[in-house]
Amino acid sequence: MKAVILAAGEGSRMRPLTFARPKVMLPIANRPLMEHLLIAGSQAGIADFIFVVGYRDDRVRDYFGDGSQWGVQIEYSLQRDRLGTADALGKVKDLVGGSFLVMNGDVLTGPGDLRGLAGQNGLALAGKNLDSLDGLGAVEVNGGRITRIHEKTASPPTNLANAGFYRLSPLIFDAITSTPLSPRGEVELTDSLQLLIDRGEEIRYYPLESWLNFTYPWNLLDANPMYMPRESQNRGIIEGNVSIQGPCSIGEGTRIRSGSYITGPVVIGNNCDIGPNCFIRPATAIGDSCHIGASVEVKNSIIMRGTKVPHLSYVGDSVIGQDCNLGAGTMIANLRFDGKNVVAGGVESKRRKLGAVLGDGVRTGINVSINPGTLIGDGAMIGPGVTVSGSIAPESRIFQDPPGLTV
């Protein structure tokens, strides 16, 4: 059985992180989200994958190649115009053969659930019972059969979410050709499945044990600890007077300098320079070629490849993009002064602690203060001594008065 992973979208609600990469390539514990899904599928016994790509598809192709690194085979299908999930699936009609799995590339589940879904007879849709279906589709079930599928709605009739995993057959392609455009101007897979139900086809409901959905940048922080190493692995160089407590994975060519204190679970990539005298706290993932320097504290954060936090800074509950440089004394606050949940980009994060989300190539001067929930776009420059909040557009230049410092 082949598996189709739908990975053509940008993920606009993940901005500023998706200006330079598709949502499925955002890192969790130093691996792209979709790599975790690929590994789960491989562990479930799937050896043949089809990736439907579109937005920034080169990032996906360059990373995964033909799949041989993971012991699987990967084919690619290009959705040039993003016209909906059914349109994306329709592109693979001549590649799948018989029954096949379909997975949304921006959700995660475990190999046991994928194995169970693949073992169903006929058509099946996986779901999850949730307290809130905010932003999710819902399904109605009777006797184990799907009776109605609802796309995102303000008043879902049930608490059963459509989890974005399906077992389908070539029947779906005939339904896709008959599916009208949705109010959003797209051809929705849920509408195609509803057409099959209305024609009398049986689609079984399969409940998932584990499921992670990614809508906003802070959802990455929720998943990060779950995919951290359970055991320590050191392939780098650890100097004397370094303390490592708990599981910590250290990559090749990385040096942990004297006086550093690391409390796992933590994962540090290849060719990093860590310390001296820094404090790296649990659930932190540091990508390849990063520098975390003297008297820097990092807690529960994702720091992507090539970023430098050289000295005297604090990064807490934050997601920092690639090739950023934080000047000395940059402080990212992660707790509102009134103790209420943090709002980011106008969205209630449901998190009491949330720092900032920085796109790629952001630079800060010395003594910059970044308030909780701040979103900073790619290439922005924040000048010395500035305090920033809210949403900052890509390539912004923010400097204090007096005149002459303004760019």
N, C-alpha and C positions, 0 to 999 in steps of 0.2 A: 504494500500500500504506500502510495506517495503522499506527501504532505505539502500543501500550498500555504505559504506564509505571505500575507498581504502586508506589504511594506512600502507602498508608493506615496503615502501622505507625508506632510511636513510635521504636523502636530503644532498648530499655531498657539494653542494654550500653553505650550512648553517654552514659548519665547521668554527670554532672549536666547535660550540654549539651542534652538533649532534654526537660527539664522544661517548657520554654517553646516548643519548636518540634519538628516532626518531623525525623527523622534526615536526610531528603533535602534539608532546608533548611540544613544545616550548611555553613559556608563553606570553600571551598578557593580560595586566591588571590583572595579577596573576591567570589567568585560561589558561590551555592548549589551543592551537589553535583549536584543534578538539572539545573541550568542547563547544566553541562558536558555532561551526557548529552543534553539537548535540542539543544545546538549540534552535537554529534557526529552526531545523527540528521538534523538539517537539512543538514549537509554531506554526508551520505550520500544525500540526495535525498528524504528523508521530509518531507512538508509538512503532514500531518494527524496529530495526537496526541490520545490520550485519557488523561487522568490519573485514576487511581483513587485517591481521597483519603479520609481518615478522621480520624485523630488530628491535631488542630490544623489542620484543612483550610483555615481562613481564611488561614493564613500562606502556603500554596501559591497559593490563588486570588488573593489580593491582590498577590502578587509577579508572577505570570505572566499574569494576566488572560486575554485571548483569544488570546495568542500573537503578536499583530501586531508587537510590538516586535522579534521574532526572525524575522519573515516567514513564520510558520507559523500554523496554526489549531489551537486547543486546545479540546477538550470535556472536561467533568468528569463523573465518576461517583462517587457516594458509597457507601462501605462503612461503614455505621453501626456494626455489630458486627464486630469483627475475628475472623472465623471461618476464616481461612486464605487462602492465595494462590489456590486454586481458586475459593473463594467470591468473592474480589475480582474475578477474571477473569470469572466468570459474570455479573457486573453489566453487562458491556459487550456482551452477546450481540447486542443490537439496534443496536449502533453501528458494528460493524466491517465488515460486508459479507463480502468474500471472505477470502483469505489475509491475515495481518497479523503484525507483530512484537510480541513481548512482552518487556519489559525490567524487571528489578527496579530500582527507583529508587535503590538504595543501592550500585550497582556501576557502574564506568566502563569503557568501551572506546573505541576510535577509530572514525572514520567509515569507514575501509577495512574493518574487521571487520563493521560493521553493513551495509555495502553487499554484502559477500560473503555474509552470512547471508541477507539479503533476496533474493539471487539464486539461492538453492538451490531445487530442485524439491521440492514436497510439504512434509512436516513435517521440521523440523530442530531440533536442540538444540545450543547452543554450549557448549564446554567448554575447560578449560585444564589442561595437565599440570603438577602442582605437587609439590614435595618433601614438603609436609605438607598434609593435608586437615582439619586441626583445625577443627571447627565447620562444616564444609562437607559438602554432599552429593556423592556419587560416582556415576559411570556406568560400566557395562560395555559394551564395543563389540566387535563382530565383523564384519569386512568393511565397516567404515564405517557400520554400523547399530547403533543403541542396542538392547541386549538386556535390560538391567535398569538401573533408576534407584534409587539408595539415598538415602533422606533421611539427615540427619546421623547418623553411626554412629561408635562408638569404634574399630572395626576395619574401615576401608574396604577393599574387595577390590582396588581399583586406585588409581592416583595421578591419575586423570582426574576433575577437579572439575566439577560442574555449575555453570556460570558465571552462570546466571540470565538468559540471553538465548535466545529461542525464535522459530522461524518456525512459525506454527500456522494452522489453518483452522477453519471452523465445526464440524468433527468433534469438536473438544475440548469443545464445550458439551454434547453428548450424554454424553460420558464424565464430565463434572463432575456431572451429575445422578445418575450411578450410583456416585459415589465415596463410600465410607463415611468416617466420622470417623476421624482418626488417633489414636494413643495420646495426643496432646496436645489432643485434642478439637477439631481443626480439619480442614477439607477442604483437603488438600494438592494443589497442582498436579502435583507429582511422582507422586502416586498416580493422578491422572487420566491422565497420560501413560503410566504403566505399564499401565493398563487398555487403552489403545489398542494398545500393543505386544502385550499378551496376546490381543487380538482379531485380530492379524495385520497391523495397520497398520505401515508402515515409517516410522521416525523416524531421519533421518540424523544423523551426528555431524559438527559443524563446529568445527574447532580455532581458537581465537582467538590472534591475535598479541599483543595487549595487553589487559591486564585488571587492574583494581584493585578490591579488596574492602575494605569499611569495616565493621569490627565494633566496634572500641574507639576512644576519642577520639584516641589517639596515631596511629592510621592516617591521620588528617587531615594530620599533620605529614609522613608519608611521601609523600603526594600533592602537598602544597603546592608544593614546588620544581618539579614537573613542569608545573604550569600557570602558572608565573610568566612575566612578559613577557620576550620575547627581545630587545626593543629598548626604549630609553628613550622615555618620553613625558611631557612636562611641561605640565600645564594650570594649574599653581598659581603661586606666587610664591617665588622662591629668593633669599634675601638674600645679601649678600657674605660671603666667607670660609666658604662651604659646600663640602664635598668630596663628590662623588658618583662612585663607582667601579662600573662594571658597569651592567646594565640596571635602570632604576628607573622605575616608572610613578607619577606624582603627579597626583592628581585636582584638579578645579576647586575654587577657594576655599581650597586648602591652602597654608599658609605654612611654609617650611623656614627656620628662624631661624639666625642667624650661629653659626658654630662647630660645626654639626652635621656628622657624618661618616656617610655611608651607603654600604654595600657591597652591590651587587645580586647576585642578583636580589631586588628588593624591590618590593612594590606598596603604595601608600598611597592611601586613598580621598579623597573630597571633604571639604572644610571641616575639615581637620585642622590642628592647631597642633603643629609638630614643633620641638623645641629650646627654647632654645639649648643648644649644647654637649652634644648627645646622640650616641649611637653606635648605629646600626641596622645589624645584621649580616645576612648572606645568608639567604634563604628566610623572610623575615618578611613577613606580610601584616597591614596595619593598616586597619581598616574606616573608614567615614565618621565624621566628627565626633569623632575621638579626639584626645587631648592626650598627647604624649610629651615630657616636659619636660627641665629642666636636669640634666645629669649622669646621665641614664638610659641604660642599655644594654639592648637587646632583641636576642635572637638566635634564629633558627629558630623563630618563634612565630606564632600566629594571635591577633590582638587584634580583637575584634568591636566593632561600632559603639557610639560614645558612651562608650567606656572612657577613663579618665584615669589616667595614670602620671606624675604631675607632676614629681617630682624625686628624685634620689639613690637610685634603685631598680634592681634587676636582674631581668629576665625572660628565662629561657632554656628553649628546648625545651618550651614551654607553650602551652596553649589557654585564652584568657581570654574569658569571655562578654561580653554587652552590658552597658553602663552600670555597669561596675565602677569602683571608685575605690581605688587603692593609695596608702596614706600614705607619707610620706617615709621612705626607708630600708627599704622592703619588699624583701626578698631571697628569690627563689625559687631554691632549689638544684636543680640538674639532674644531679648526679653523686653516687652513693653514696660514702661515705667508704672503703668496702672495694672499690670499683671493680666490684662485681657488677651484673648487670642489675637495673633498677628494677622493683619490684612495685607495682602500682596497683590498689586495690580488690580485693586478693587474687589478681590476675591477673599472671602473669609477662609483662611487656611485650615482652621480647626486645630491649629497647633499653638500651644502657649509659647513655645520656643521655636523661632525661625529667624535666621539671620538674613543674608542677602543672596541673590542669584545674579552672578556676573556672566555675561557672554564672553566670547573669545577676545583676547587682546586688550582687555581693560587695564588702564594704568592709573595708579593713585600716587599723589605726592606724599610728603611726610605729614604725619598727624592728621590724616583724614578720618572722619567719623562717618560710618554708614549705619543708618537706623534700621530697625527690624522691618523685614518685608520689602526692602528696596530691590528693584529690578534694574539692572544696568546693561544696556545694549552693547553689542560688539564694538570694540575700538574706542569706547568712550575714555576721556581723560578727565580725572578729577584732581584739581590743583591742590597745593599744600594748604592744610588747615581748614579745608572745606567740610561742612557737614551736609550729607545728602539724604533724601528720603524719596519715596514714591517710585515712579517709573522714569528712567532716563533713556532717551533715544540713542540708537547707535551713532557713533562718531561724534557725540556731544563733547563740548569743551567747556568745563565748568571751573571757573577760577573766582577767587575772592576779588573784591575791590582792594586796593585802589586801581584806577586806570593805569594801564601799562602792564598789568599782569593778565589782562583779559585777552584771549585769543579769539 
